[in-house]
Amino acid sequence: MASVGQSLRRLIIGERLPTARAIHERLPKLLALPVFASDAISSSAYATEEIVLALALAGSAALSYTTGVGAAIALLFAIVAISYRQTVIAYPSGGGAYTVARENIGLGAGLIAAAALLTDYVLTVAVSVASGIAAIISAAPALAEWRVEMCVVVIAAITLANLRGLRESGRLFAGPTYLFMFSGGLLLIMGVARLLTPHAAAPPLPLIAAEQGFTIFLVLRAFASGCAALTGIEAIANSVPAFRPPESRNAAATLLWMAGICIILFFGITFLTHLYHIAPDPAGQQTMLSKLGIAVFGHGFLYYMLQIATATILVLAANTSFTGFPRLASILARDGFAARQLANLGDRLVFSNGILLLGAAASVLIVIFRGRQHALIPLYAIGVFISFTLSQAGMVRYWQKRRTKRWRLSAAVNGIGAVTTGIVLLVVASVKFALGAWIVLIFIPLLIAFFLKVHQHYRELAAALTLEGSDLPRAVHHVVLVLVPGLHRGVASALLYAKAISPECEAVFVEIEPSETPKLQEQWNQARLGCPLTILKSPWRSLTEPILQYIRTVRTERHADLVTVVVPEFATTSWWHNLLHNQAGLLLKLALLREPGVVVTNVRYHVGK
């Protein structure tokens, strides 16, 4: 019979799935698109605004460069997408940047790519959710004071949805993603149609005072900020095994669909923003996409549909990270660079521990930065361009080593991708460094150091546990100590267990109140339990200290190889009854946890059964 906790768990995340169901949990292309492309598609909702915010520092005239910067980013998107398509075909088992860089360049490059991607996955969740909540606040400014709380609640909801499994989260997120694509497409069509209407005129460009001069550095800053549009491209390459067979073909097709949709939406919104003379809100309460929606749709149903779709996909764009982060963490754990618990599949055939870790890390970021997406975006995209560059450079080496048919063309495609993203990485890192990117550039080496420390621990542990070249003991001198708080049925059961596992056993009583000792000794002698009783005096009323000292004495004087400490305890019918009893057993376990040659075991006596 399932416990209350198990029943509640099944209600929240669903029934357990057997391992044999794993292949049936894979995604068709129509569900894979919203699961793996929602991050990249959603970037079109805020990437244009980041470009304009940077250019606006030089005043209204500088906004004329918005379309040119947008076109450069759209071209970069196409180059990276084509490069990643080759990665998908070459690595049907999942060609994430970590795998490609490690196999073709070296371990160091692989760990750099992994650290960069994990960092960017956390930032993706924080930025996506913060941007989605910003879209909601644009339509309902009264909610602004609840920004942080709303962000954290949304992250918790997405975490829960992903714990329920890949297919279920795909069905849940498909509708909002396709609604945003429809709303965005309608915005572009109607926006162009309105301007083509006779006597149509765009509103005048608002006058924006220049805070600094117009320089090439400012254009590069706008380009670097707009490169947030490229985040999420690598998600499909990382997750090829999640597609239905044939995995590579379906993943490659989905990648091309995603690239086409993203380029059309991003550049279309950028172009319309320029044509309609949309400028950032000085108060930061309304997004530029919201302003464009009002200019095209008015304040009617279509505008609110756009805002709801935008808010929803921005929030759900975090789901891309919830598929990529746990999968990458599981690979690192399998290779011994992260905690092995991250490699475990949960009840619903997803990497539950990785999902929970990502949700917690993103929530911490939201609290630190108060849910402001503009404060988080300078930290954003550094990691993803590091992984882009290493992945594409790794693919060049891949083609050079295998020399398959038309390998030179394939290597050239990935080479162009590596050079392009490498240049963009230098631009993004230099431009964003003073704006906060230095945090990421410091954190990534620290994360790599952590990976190496974990790997060192696992190697040392394996060396310590290996049977090769070691002489195993043929006999063990085993002493059993039963800790007795008094004499009752629970203690009697523990003594029977102790005598069953070793002929050398004794009961140990810690004397806190000396007046109780004579009574216990009399009861012990009368009971004739066949086990001697040792009294340990404790003038300082400590329970653990005299026991620890006595265990060390037993090991030394009796030359005991192993000491088992048996702790009798009650098992009551109600959980709250346990709160009424002394938790000495738990304290002793914690005190003896690191003591060598000591085993602590609990013998439960079930009361009322």
Secondary structure by P-SEA (a helix, b strand, c coil): cccaaaaaaaaaccccccccccccccccaaaaaaacccccccccccaaaaaaaaaaccccccccaaaaaaaaaaaaaaaaaaaaaaaaaaccccccaaaaaaacccaaaaaaaaaaaaaaaaaaaaaaaaaaaaaaaaaccccccaaaaaaaaaaaaaaaaaaacaaaaaaaaaaaaaaaaaaaaaaaaaaaaaaaccccccccccbbbbcccccaaaaaaaaaaacccccccccccccccccccaaaaaaaaaaaaaaaaaaaaaaaaaaaaaaacccccccccccaaaaaaaacccccaaaaaaaaaaaaaaaacaaaaaacaaaaaaaaaaacccccccccccccccaaaaaaaaaaaaaaaaaaacccccccccccaaaaaaaaaaaaaaaaaaaaaacccaaaaaaaaaaaaaaaaaaaaaaaaaaaccccaaaaaaaaaaaaaaaaaaaaaaaaaaaaacccccccccccbbbbbbbcccccaaaaaaaaaaaaaccbbbbbbbcccccaaaaaaaaaaaacccbbbbbbbbccccccaaaaaaaaaaaacccccbbbbbbbbbbcccccccccccaaaaaaaaaacccccbbbbbbbbbccc
